[in-house]
């Protein structure tokens, strides 16, 4: 038996996923996006291989924050100079760069290693509707998990629609449209 079993190009193909951030809690959405970017939803997952998928997020402006985060959350970064601490409240960030809110939340949930930036490059976030050029690539669309489903793995599985025959039908219809 070969030691490279399962490491074929077919096993490492990347699929495009779509998630709408409209009325979704930021942390829950970001953890599921990070899960797909890492490739943990695939049976061939290997932490040493970057085999995650692409994720397109639309309606980033409508993401929901819980508790007092809309008033209290502040993003901080430092310029490197004395007195160079910059603080940006989430309200101003939402006005100017709403895609950066989701990108930073996902970045915090990814492992801090050399794959992090490559995984973030596969994340496409848009404040409103995603452009048609990106939506043409999408094979799977996420939906909210049904009420009463327990467990993170069950929620992730329930959220990913378009698997099996439906995905094949959608891919075939997209191929015929071209």
N, C-alpha and C positions, 0 to 999 in steps of 0.2 A: 504494500500500500504506500502511496506517495505521501511525503510529509507536507506537500503543498496542496493537499486536498481542500477544496472550497475556496481557494484563492484565485479562481479563474476570473477573467474579465466579466463574465456574465454575473458572477456573484458580487462583483464590486461596481455594478452599474449604478448610476445615480438617477433618482426619480425626482420630479418636481412636485412639491406639496403646496397647497394654498391654505392659509388660515386667515379668517377675518377677525380683527381685534375689536370689533364693535361689541360693546357691552361685555367684554371679557376681562376678568381680573388680571392685572399685569403679571404678578408672580406666577400664577397658574399657567398662563399662556406662555411665559418665558421658559418655564421648566419643560413644557412639552416641545417647544421649538428646539431647545438645547438637546433634548432626547433624540429628536430626528436628525439634527445636525451632526451628532456624534455617531449615529447609525445604530443605536441600541435597540431599535425596533426590528432590526434584521436578524435572522437566525445565524448569520455569518459574522456577528459582531466580534471584533478583536480590538482591544484598547491600543494596540501598537500599530493599527492600520487606520488611515483616515478614509472610511467608507460610508460617510454620512450622505444625506440627500440635500437637495436645494429646498429652501422654504421661501415662499412669497407671502408676505403679510400685507393685507390691505386694511384701510380704515384705522391707521395707527392713532389718529387724532381722537378716536372715540373709545380708547382703552379706558377701563375703569380702575380707579384706585380705591382701596378700602381704608377705613379708619380715618385718621387725621392726616394721611399722606398728602392730600391735595393742598393743605395749608402748610405742613411742616417739612416735607421732603425737600432737601437741598442737595444739588450735585456740586462737588468740590473738585478742583484741580489746581495745581500749583505751577507757576511759570518757571520756577527754579531760581528766581531772584528774591532778595530779601523783601518781605512784605508782599509777595506775589501770589497769595492765596486768593483764588477766584471762587465765588459762590454764586450759583445760579439756581433760583427756586424753580420747582417743577412747573409752576404756572407759566413762567417766562419760557422755559424749555418747550412746553407744549405749544406756545404761540409760534416760536421761531423754528424749532426742529423737532417735531413730534416723533419722527422716526428714530431719533437718537435715544428716546426714553426706552423703547423696546430693545434697541441694539445694546444699550448698557446693561439692561436687566438680563438679557441672554448672555452677554459677555461674562457677567458675574457668576453664571451657572455653568459655564464651560470649564473644563479642567485647565489649569494654568500651565500649559506646555506649548510645544512648537506647533501643534495643530490648531491652536486657538484662533489665530488670525485667518488661516485658510478656511476654517469653519465659518467664521463671521463673514468672510467674503461670499459665501454661498447663501447668506441671509439677505433677502431683498425686502425692504420695508418701505411702504408708501403711505402718506397721510390720508389719502382718499382711496379711490378705486385703483387697482393695479393696472398698468398699461396692457393693452391687448397682446403686445409682443411677449410679455411674460406669462400671461394667462393661457396663451396657446400651448405653452410647454407643460402646463399643470396636468398631472395624471390623477392626483388624489386631493380631495378637499376635506378639510376638517370640519366637524360639526360638534356641537356641545354634547357631552355624554348624557344619556337619559338619567332621570332622577332615580335614586336608589341604587345605582351601581357603585360598589365599594371597591377600593383598591386602585392604585395608580396605574398598574398594568392594564386592568380592565377598562379604565377610563381612556387610556391612550388607544387601546384597541377599538373601543366604541367610537372614538372620535374620528378615526381614519376611515372615511367612507370611500367608495370607489375601488374596492379591492375585488379581485376575482373577475367574474364575467362582466361586471359593470365597467371596470377599468379597461378591460380589453375592448369592450364596445365603444367606450369613449375614445380610446386611442385609435381604433379603426375609423371612427367617424371623423376624427381630426386628420387622419391620413388621407381620407377620401376628399376632405374639404380643400386640401392643398392641391 
